[in-house]
Amino acid sequence: MLETWIKSDLYSRQGKAVTNFQLTLPKPQSDLADQVLKDPYCLDFITLADNYREKELEDGLIVHMQKFLLELGKGFAFVGRQYPLTVSDKEYYVDLLFYHLKLRCYMVVELKAKAFKPGDAGQMNFYLSAVDDLLRHPEDKPTIGLLLCKTKDKVLAEYALRDLNKPISVVSYETTLVESLPKDLKSSLPTIEEIEAELEDKPI
């Protein structure tokens, strides 16, 4: 594991996320929460097409959950995917829900297959309010949001988080893209549609 952290340059990524924790969390939790997160996250155990969708990213993380938990770091416990939240008789779904044992709080992870947009912070703020009301126990600390985006503009992210009163972080991630493979190898890989069609043709 130490070798993996060295190869992925963990030291330079630790505590580099854009957050508003210093304004929304009490000390020392704010400092600890800042140190728990990384930027970027190294998700090179997932191979995706260049124009992948969020569901494909989510599926990849679920299949490789053990590796994802190792990349997230110590203390993360997986609660569920597409976790339902009922607000005003409507269902909303959190991409991935975790609980952090050391921070003593829920962590909502929203996956973005594109660059960060200011509206993403508003969506996350809503989810955090819902989780705090519906799931959080009296002993739990405030729920933290992690927006895992394909790319981000640091200044844009800082502006989007500045006046929100919920603890949110914006980070980027790196995956292995099919586009980076040699063309002859890429052309030999089946598409998602071809795989699904083959599975449908096989008898159960």
N, C-alpha and C positions, 0 to 999 in steps of 0.2 A: 504493500500500500504506500509506503514511503517513497518508493521508486516512482509510482504513478503520480504522486503529488509533485515530485521534483520535475518530472517530464512535463507536467501541465502547468508548471510555474505557479504553484499555489500561493507562494509568498506574495507575489506581485498582484494577485487577484483578490486576496483576502481583504475585506473591509473597504472595497472600492466601489460598492454600489451607491447609486444616487438615492438618497433617502431623506425623509423629513423626521427621522427618529428623535433627533435632538430637540425638536419642537413639540413632539407629540407623546413622548414616553418619558417617564421619570428616570433619573439616574439611580442606580447604575444600569438599569435595564436598557436604556438607550444606547449606552456604550457597548454592552454585550450584544445587543441585537445588530449593531453595525458590524461588529467583528464576526458574527455568525455568517453573514452573507458574503458573496463573492461577485466579481464582475470582470470578465465574462464567465459564464458557466461552461464547462467543457463537456459537451454531450456527443463526443465523437464516437460513442458506441452505437449511435443511431445513424442509419444511412437513409437519406431522403432525396427525392427528386428536387430540382431547383425550384419548381413552382408548387411545392407541397402545401397542404392545408393543415390547419390547426389540429384536426382530428388525427391526421397521420403522425404528427409530432406527439400528440397525447398517447396514441396507440404504442408508439415506439418507447416512450417512457414507461408505460405500464409493463410492456414485455421485458424491459430491462430495469425493473424497479430496484433491484438490489444495487445495480451500478449507479442508478440515479441517487439512491439514498447515500451511497458512498461519496458521490460528488457534492451532495448537499452538505454533508458533514455530520458530526456527532449530534445526537439529540433529537433527530427528526423521526417521528413515527407516522406512518401512512394511515390515514383515516378512510379515504375513498376518492373515487373519480366521479365526475358529474354529480357531485353531492347536492341533493335537492334542498332548496330553501323555499318555504311557503310564505309569501308576503302578500297580504290583501287578497287571499284566495287565488293567487297566481304562483306558478312554479318557476323558480329560477335555479340555475345549475352552476355550481362552482366547478371549474375544470379539475383541480386537484386540491384536496384538503389534507393538511398535516397537523400534527400537534408537536410542539417542541418541548421536550421534557425539562430542559434546563431553564428556558425562558418562561415556562409554565403558561403557554398560550397557544391558541390555534394559529395556523398560518395558511392563508388562502393563496394558492398559486394559480394565476391566470396565464395561459399560454397564448402568445401572439406570433403568427407566422409572417408578420410584416413589421415594419418599423413602428416604434412607439408613437402614439397620438395622444394629445392632451385629454381627449374624451375617455381614454382607457383608465385614467386616474379617477374620473368620476364614477365609472362603472365599478371599479375596485372599492371606492369609498362606500358605495351602496352595499356591496357584498359584506364588507367588514361590519357595517352597522347591523345587518341582518344576522350575521354569525354571532356578534356580541349579544344580541337580544335573544336569539333562539337556541344557541348552543353553549355559550360561555357560562361557566359555573362561577359563583361568587368569589372563589379562591383564585380563579384564573386571571392572568394579566390581559390587557387589551389585545385583541386579535391583530395580527400583522399581515399585510398584503405584499405579495411578491409578484410583480409584473415581469414575466420572462419573455422578452421581445427579441425578434430576429436582429434588430439593430435599434439604436436610440441616439438621439441628439441630447447631449448632457444638459445644455442650457435650457432646451425645451422641457426636459424632464424636471429640472429644478424649478422652473416657473410653474409647471402644472401641479407640483406638490406643495408649493410654498404656503398657501393659505388653507390647505385641507387639515382637518383636526384628527384624522385617522392615520396611524403609522403605515406608510406605504413605501416600497422601494421599487426602483426601475432598474433592471439589469438586462444585459444581452446574453446570448448564448452562441456557441459554435457547434455545428454538426458536420458530419461527413456528407457531402452532396454528391449525387450521381454524376452531376455535370463535371466534377473534378476527375472522374475516372477516364481512362483511355476510351476513344470512340468505339473501337472494335469490341471492348468489353461491355461498354454501356449498351450497345445495340443488342447484345446477347441476353441482357437482363429482361425478364418478363415484366409487363406492366401490371398494375394493380387489377385492372379489368381482366387480363388474361389469367391471373392467379385465381380470381373469384370465379371465373367461368370454369376453370379446371376443377375447382373444389365442388362446384354445383354438379358437374358431370359424374363425379365419383360416387359410387353407391355407399350408403351409410351402413 
